[in-house]
Amino acid sequence: MSVQKASVCPLDCPDTCSLSVTVEHDQVTAVQGSDANPLTRGAICAKVANYYPEFVHGANRLRHPMKRVGPKGESKFERISWDEALDIIHHRVGDVIARHGPQAVLPLNYAGPHGMLAGDSMSLRFFHRLGASLLSRRPLCGGIRGEAYAGTFGATPGTPLQQVSLAKLVIVWGNNATACNLHLMRHVNAAKRKGAKLVVIDPKRVKVAEQAHLHLAIRPGTDVVLAWALAVELERLGGFDHAFIHNHVLGFEAFMASAREYPTDVAAGICGVPAEDVRTLARWYLESTPAVIAWGNGLERNQNGGSGLRAIAALPALAGKFGVPGGGLVGGAGNAFPKTPDRLARPDLVPPGTRTINIIDVGNLLLDGDLDPPLKALFIYNHNPVIVHPGQNRMKQALARDDVFIAGIEVAMTDSMAYADVILPACTHFEHADVYPAYGQQYLQRADAVIAPVGESLPNTEIFRRLAARFGFDDPAFRTSDTELMDAALDAADPRMQGFRPSQIPTDRALRMEYDGAEPVLFGNVMPRTPSGRIELESAALGARYGSPLPTFRPVVSAYPLTLITPASDRRTTSTFGGLAANDATPVLEMHPADAEARGLRDGAWVKVWNDRGEVHLPLGITDAIRPGVVCSEKGAWFRTSRNGQTVSALAPAHKADLAEGACYNDARVEVAALQ
């Protein structure tokens, strides 16, 4: 007999959908959307509906602790008990600490599950108490965006996603919404039905662009130039709200001095878009109220990424588009939740002077003979670094070192787990309770376990409790239950919690984050939380940290002629589902017909894509959906799809963005030729 149980999707996705899970004989047999979250309201993406049952119960699921019995990378393991696994970890990590000190240990984790407990709660308490090196995770993806948004607006929420339906003009900027921001489309379509115009800015004619009134197929990495040009056009049209600028904007003159260096005709040439389209967009933006920008997660992954986001964020400030529902910028949703990270992660346990390591440097630092202390022990969890990190071949070389002990904590046998010395099986989100804020919408949700743990798997929180006990950490902080951790994660006294303790949020509803009983409206019931209390187009804080208080532009210089972009798709938002049989197919490399003709390439042929960092073999798809000079292949594929043991992350460059020392995936420059 089957039953329906409430849950939440924890994937690294802005939507955080509510789910209805069909359970038969303690197995997940089907996953559908539910109405618990009024924003996601019954609709979920195909990958969640199709892949979760196999992800939870399929052949690739890790069910028991294991130790390596063959060379690193060959996936040869044997089953052991939990006690033996914990003993090995304690002994090997203890030996590293005795030789090199606790900072030779590093947690290497990212954003596998987005629940607050599974993501990082007891795990950080453990590493903080251990004295391990700290990991700065945000540069891999969200750091550039977070710094740009915070430097401009501070820790305040932007326009709620559902208000997009109220806009008269919607600009979807670098957002493949149908694949990885599905519920934005519902509100875009609602706005269009009421007469709103839709503009899409993207190097590829993605599905949302096919529905647009105007598509600007921009060159990757030139978003800052396009935003400057739009500002210049608004100024020419008399489209600035000077009263709003005077009262609420800092750095207007300095920002415009930079922008005026890129008038429309010059900017159009750099961005590769028609100048008349830039003028049309500026005119539509001026004439439309409310007007909203919904930017995506990815347009910032280049060396001008922070500048691009900051310049885009300036447009609603210059044109006075804030202060009304449906106007402004969809962003900063994570700031809507009353999180209490110090109570949850306990940074007070960190020893003074502990170093912080940028996550994208880990591969190089593992191979750095001069690093003091060296990195000699890793805990890999919630992450698949050999698939996700730039410099894939360096990461493989680093993880293959026999003198680096690797403890893996994972749901599935990933390509990274193949390098582990010991693997501890973790629960999926269907097997433990958690609480779920979001980074793309402003509803808070909670879920209980819908099935018992599969095999001997344990929740991340319990795994790190057991590790803490094995290392002799008997502080009360390490005996905290999951219920207590949930209650530590958010401030129950905050009005946004509507009288609920986090651990008591009903699983059949979602709490809308409200300010004085209403959704947030920037310059309505919420204000910027910058040092000046204004929108900071010129940020002294960002200038002090990164060298420039204003947006800047640097062209990428490379001998390789083609730009490679690696977006999410309807099959893979991240690498989470890469190990499933349904995702074994090798991703296609998409190329414009003119670029294919110049190289004598035919549709469907296998090609090699290469630069100085690696070489990937892919089937070619010739399409005019991608602009000339750009090639595209989806991220997240595992080695099992590869003919030569390399995927697109092998081609990503090593340099860093203008903010957060972030990764620059979209600065990859490559050449393509027929595979002989």
N, C-alpha and C positions, 0 to 999 in steps of 0.2 A: 504494500500500500504506500502510495506516495503522499508527501506533505509539502506544503509551500512554506518557506521560511524567509524572513527578511534579512538582507545583507546589504553591503555597500562595495562598490568596485574601488580597489586601492591603487590602480595603475597610475603611473606617472603621466597624468592627463589632467587638463584643467576642469573637466566636467564632474568627476566624482559622483557617478550615477548611483541611485538607489536600485537595488536588485531584489528580485523574487527568485528564490532558488528551489528547484524541485529536488527533494531528497527521497531516495528509495533504499531501504536496507542500509542506512548510514552511508550512502554514496550520493554525490552530486550527479544528477542525470541530466539536468537542463538548467539554464540560467536565462532569465528574462528581465526586462525592466519593470520597475514598480512605480506606483504613484506616491510613495512616501516622500520623495523630494519633488516639490511642485515644479522645480526648474527642469529636471530631467524627465519626469512625468511619463514613465513607461517605455521610453525609447532608449535603446543601447546600441552600441556599434556591433558590427557583425563579428569582429574578433572576440569580443567578450561572450557573445551568445554562442559562438561556435567552438571556442578553444578551451574554455575553463574546465569542462568535465575531464578532458584528456590531460590537461595541466595538473589537475588534482590527483587523478587516479591512473594515469598512463604509465607506460614502461619507463619513461625518463624520470619518474618521481623518485626521490631519495626517501627511503623508509627506515634505514638503520645507520648507526655510526659505522664508519669505515676507515681503514688506514691504507695508505699506498703500499703496494708490493712490487711495483715496476718503476721504470723511469718516469720522471715528471713529464706530464703532457700526454701520456699514453693511456690514461684512464684504467689502470690496473689496480684494483682495490680488493680488499677482503673485509668481510663483516666482523665487527668487534662489538663489545658491550659499551654502554655509556661510561661505566667506571673506567674501563681501559682507555677509552678516548680522552676522558678528562685527565687521567693520569699522564698520558703522553703529552698533552698540551701543557699541563702544569710543569712537567719535567723539562720539556724543550724550551718553553718560554722562560722558565726560571733560570735555565742555563744561560740563555741570551742575556737576561738581566744581570746575572752574576758577572758575566764577561764584559758587557758593554753598557750596562745601566738601563733603566726602564724606557728611555726614549729611543732605544733600538727597536722597540715594539711599536707597530702602527696599525690602527684600524683602517681598513680600506673598504669603504662602504659608500653607497650612494642612495638611490631612491627606488629600490625594487617595490616595496609596499609603502603607501602613503598614510597608513595609520600612524597615529602619534606614538603608540606603544611599540609596534613592530619596527617603525622607522628608526627611532633612536630614543630610548628612555633608559632602561636598565643597562643597556650596552654602554652608553656614555658614562653612566655612573661607574661602571666597572673600569673602563679605560682611564677615566679621570683619577680614580683611586689608585690604579696601577702606576700612574705616572707616565703612561705611554705618550709618544708624540701626538699632538693634536692634528687633525686632518681638516683642512679647509676644502669642503666638498663643492661649494657653490660655483667655483670657476668652471667646472665641467659643463654646466648648463645655465642654471638660474642666476648665477652671481652677477653677470653683466646687467641683466634686466633689473635685478634687485637694487643694485647700486645706482643705476640710472633713474629708476623710479623714486627711490628714497632721496637721492640728491636733488631731485626736482620738486617732489611733493612731501617728502617725509613719510612717516609710518601712518598713513591715512588711506582709507579705501577709496578707490575710484568708482566709476559708474558700474552699478550692478549689471550683470549680463542680461537680465530680463528687461532692463530699460531700453535695450537696443530696439525693441519693437516700437518705441515711441518716437524714434528719430525720423527726420525727413531726408537725411543723407547718412548712409553708413559707409565708412571706409574700412575695408578689411585689408589690413596691411601685413603681408608676410604670414598669412594664417590659412593653412590648408584645412579649413574648418570642417569640411565633410569627412575628413579622415581623423582629425585629432582635436576637434572642438565642436562636436556634432550638434550640441544644443544651442550654440550660437546661431546655427542655420534656421532653427525654428523661429527665432526672433527677427533675424534678417528677413525671412520670408513674410512674417507678419507685417513688418514695416513696409516691405515692397507692395503688399496687398493694399496698403493704405496710401500708396503713391510715392513712397520714398525711392530715391535713387541709390543704387549700389555701385561702389567703385572698389575694384580689387587691384592691389599692387603686389605683384609676384613675378619672379622670373619665368614661371611656368603657368600655362593656362590650366590651372587646376579646376575642379568641378565648380567651385563657387565662382570662378572667373567666367565660366561659360554662361552664368546667369546674370552677369554684371552689365550695367549700362556703359561702363568704361573699364577697360583693363589696361594697366600700365605694366608692361613686361620689363621690369627694371633689371639692370645689371646687378648681380649680387655685390653687396658691400658699399653701394652708393646711396643708400637710403638717406643719409645725412644731407647729401647734396640735393636730393629731391625735396626734402623738407625745407631746406633753406630756400630753394627756388619758389616753393609755395608761399613761404613767408614774404619773399620779395614781391610776388604777384599780388598777394593780399594788400601789401603796402601800396602798390601802384593803383589798385582798385579802390583805395580808401576804406579797406576792410578791417582796419584795426579798431578795437574797442579801447580807446585811449583812457577813458575813465577807469575801466577795469585794470588796465596796465598800470596806471598811476597808483591805484590803491592796493594792488595784489601781486604785482610782478616785480622781481628783482633781476637786474641785469639786462633790461630791454635793449638799451643802446649798444652795449657790447655784443650782444647776440646778433643784432641786426647789422652791425658793422661786419661781422663774419659772413652773414647771409648775403649781403649785397655784393660780395665778391663772386657770387654764383647766380647771375641773372638767368632768366629762363632759357635763352638760347644756348648759353654755355652749359648750364646744368643738364639740359636735355641731351646734349652730346655726350656728356660724361655718363649719364644714366642709361643712355640708349633708348630713350622714349621720345615720341613726337612732342615738340615744344607746344603745339596747339593743345595737346591733351593735358599738359601741365596747366595751361591757362584755363582750360575748361574746368578742371578740378578745382582750381582756386576760386573761380567764379561760382561754381555750385556750392562750395563750402561757405563762401560769403553769404549766399542767398538763402541758406538752409538753417533753420532753427526749429527743433534741436538738430545738431549734427554730432555724430559720435565716431570715434576711431576705435576699432577693435584690432589691436595688433596681435601677432602670433608669437609662438615660442620657437625661435630659430633665426629670425632675420638679424639678430644681434651677434651671431656666431662668426664674426669677422673682426679684423683689427680696428674697424671704425664702429663696432657694434654699439658701444655705450653712447657714442656721439649720435648715431642714428636714432636711437630711442629718445635721447634727450631732445633732439631737434623735432622729432615727431610730437613729443609731449608739449613742446612749445606752441604748436599751432592752435589748440583750443584756448590757450592763455592769450595769445595775441588777438584772436578773433572774438574773445569773450563768449565762448561756447559753454562755459561752466555755469552752475547755478540753477539749471533747470533739469528735471528728470529727462533722461534720454540724451543728454548732451555731455560732451567732454571726452573721456578716455576710459575704456574698459581695462582696468589694471588694478594692481595693489589689493586684490581680493583677500590675500592672506592677512592683511592688516585689519580686516573686519572682525577677526576672532580674538577673544580675550585670552590669548595664550600666556602661559607663565613658564617660559623655558628654563629659568633658573631653578624653579621648584622641581621640574621634571628631570633635567639632565644633571643638576648639581655641579655646576662649574666651580663651586667653592672647594671641591675636592681636588682640583688641579694644583699640583705643586708649582710654586712660583718659578718663573723662568722657563717653563716648558715651551719647547719650540712648536711652531705650526707649519705644516707642510702642505703645499698646494697639491691637490689631488692629481692634476695633470702632469706634475713633475715626478710622480712616484716611480714610473718605469726607469727614468734616467737616474734618479737617486739610488735606486737599488743597485745600479751598475757603477755608481760613483765610488771609486776607491779612496777618495779624499774626504768623504762625508764623515763627520765626527759628532756624535757616535753614528756608526753605520746603521742601516736598516737591516735587521737580521730576523725579524719575526713579523708576520702579517696575519691579521684576521680579516678574511674576505667574507663579507655578508651583504645581502641586499644589493648585489652588484655583480656585474660580469665584465671585469676590466679589459680582458683581451679583445672583447668585441666592441666595447664602448669607447675606450680611450683613444685619443690621437696617438700616432706612433705605435701601431699595433705590433710591429716586429720587434721594437725595443721592449715592449711589455712582455711579449712571449719570451724573449731572451732573459729578461729580468726574473720572471717567475720560474724559469727553468733552473735557476741556480740551486745547487744542492746545499749550499751553506745558508740559505734563507728558509726558515721554517714557516709553513703556511697552514693555518687552521681555516678550513672553509665551513661556513654555516649557510645552508642553502636548501631550497625546496626541490630543485631539479639538478640533474647532472649537467651543469653548464660547461662550456669550453674552459672557463677559468678554474672550475673545480678539478679539472683533469691535472692541474699542477699542485693540488693540495697534498699535504702529508697526512692530515686527518680531516675527515668530513663529518660534521654534525648535522643531522636531518632536521630541518625547520618546518613548522606548520605553515600552511597557506592561511590567508585571511579568513577562510571558511571554517577554520578549526580553533579560533580563539576570539575573544572579545576585543574590540578596539574602538577608538573614537576618531572621527574623520572630519577635519576641516578641509579646505580646498585652496588651490591657488588660482582658480579661474572663476569661481562663483562663491556666493556668500551665504551658504546654508551649512549648518553644522549637523553631522549625523553620527549615530553610534550603531554598532552591530554586535550581536552575540555570535558565538560559534553556532554553525548549523549542522556540523558533523563532528564526530570525535576525531582526535588526531590520527592521521594515517600512519600505520606502522608504529615505530617508536619515535616519531617526530614530536618536537616540542615547540611551543611558541618562543620567539626570540627572547622574551622577558625571562622565561624559565631557564633557558639555556644560559643566560648570563648570570642569573641567580646561582646556578650550579657552578659556573666558573668562579664566581666570587667566593663561594663557600670553599671550593678546592684551593683557592689562593689564600684562604684564611681571613677574608674580609668579613668580619662579623658585625659591622656597623648596622644599625637599624635600617639605613638606606637600602641595604641589599636584601632585606626581608620584606620589603614593601610588596603588597599584593598588586595584581593587575587592577583591581578596583581602586585601590589607593593611588596607583600611578595615573589612572584616568582622572581622578579628582585633583591630582597635582598638576595636570597638564593645562587646565583652564581655570579661570577665576570664577567660581560659582557665584560669588557676590556681585559680579558685573550684571547690569540690567540686561545685557544682550543674552544672558543665559536663561532669562524668563523664569527664574526661580528653580531651575533644575541643577542638581549636581551633575557633572559630566557623566558619571557612571550610571545615572538614572534617566538620561535622555531616552524617551521611548523609541524603540526601533522601528515603529511604524509611522514616524514623522521626522521631519527635519526642521531645525530651528533656524528661522531667518534672522540674520544679524540686523538689528534695528537700532536706530538712534532717535530717542524720543518717540518711539513707536512707529517709526517710518524707515524706509530704505534710505541708505546714505545718498546724499547729493552734495558733491563737493562745492563749497561756497553757498550751500543751503544749510544743512544741519551738521556738516563736518567741514573742517578747514585744514589747510596744509599744516604739517608738523615739522617744518624745516626750522633751522636756527633763527631765521628772520620772520617766520610765520607767513611767508609769501611763497609763491611759485618761484623757484630759483633757476632762472635760465643761465645764470652765472653762479656757480657754486664754489664758494671758498673751501668748503670741506672736501669736495671732489678734487679741487685743484691741489690741496695740500697732500692728498693721498696719491694722486695719479699724475700730477704735473700740469694739468690744464683745467682751469675753472669753466671753460667753454667747450662746446663741441668742436671737433677738428676732423679733417679728412686727409687720409694718406692712401694714395693708390697702391695696390699690390704690384710689385715688380717681380716678374718671373719669366724665365725662358720658355715655360710651357704655355701653350696658347689657349687652352680651354679651362673654364672654371667648372669644378665639380661641386654640385650641391647634393646633399644626402638627407632628404626630408623623411618624416614619418609617412606611413601609408595606411591603407585600410586593412593591411595584413599585420603590420608591426608598428605600434607607436614607439616601443622600445624593443630591447632584445628579449623581453620576458617570454614570448611564445616561440622563440626561434628554434627550440629543441623539439618541436612537435612535428609529427609526420606531415601534417597539413601544410607546414611551412618549409618543406624541404626544397622547394623549387628555388633555383638561383635567381636573384633579382635581375631585372633587365637594366641595361644602360640606355637611357633615352637620349637621342641626339637629333638636332635639327637637320632637315634634308640637305641644306647647303653645306653644312659641316661634313656630313656623310659623303656627299658627292666629291668634295675636295680631297677626301682620303680614299676614294674608291671603295667605300664600304656599302654592303647591302643589308637590308632588313633581315633580322633573324640570324645573321652570321655571328660567330663568336669572335670577340675582340679582346685585346689586352689594353688595359687602362693603366698608365704608369707615370711615375715621377721619380725623384731621387730617393723617396722613402719606401716605395714598394710597387707591386704590380698585381692587378686584380684581373681575372678572366671572367667576362660577362657576356651574355647574349645581347645583341644590339636591337633596339627598337627605334626605328626612324619615325619621327613625329614632329609636326610643326607646333605642337603644344609647348615645346621648350624653345626658348629664344636662341638665336645663333650665338655661338661662342660659349654656350653653357651646356654641360651634360649633367644628367641626373640619374641617381640610383638610390633606392631606399636604404635607410640605415637598419641595423638590428639583425641582419642575417648572421647565422652561425657558420662555423667552418665546414659543417656538413654540406652546405650549399656550394662550397668553393672547390674548384678544381686544383688550386695550387696552395691552399692553406692560408690565403689572405682575403680579407674582405675590405670594404671601402674605408674603414678606419685606418688601414695601413697607409693611406694616401694623405691623411690629414696633416697639416703643417704643425711645426713645433712652436711657432711664435705666438704671442699672447695679445689679447685685445686691450683697448684703451682703458677699460675699467675692469676691476676685480681680477686682473691677470687671467682673464677667461680664455677658453678654448676658441679656436678660429677655424672650425670645420669648413665653413663656406669660403675660406681663402685658399682651399686646395686648388692648385693648378696642375693640369695633367695633359698628356697626349694620348691619343687613341689610334690603334692600328689593327689590322686584321691579325688574328691569332693563327700563326703558322703551325 
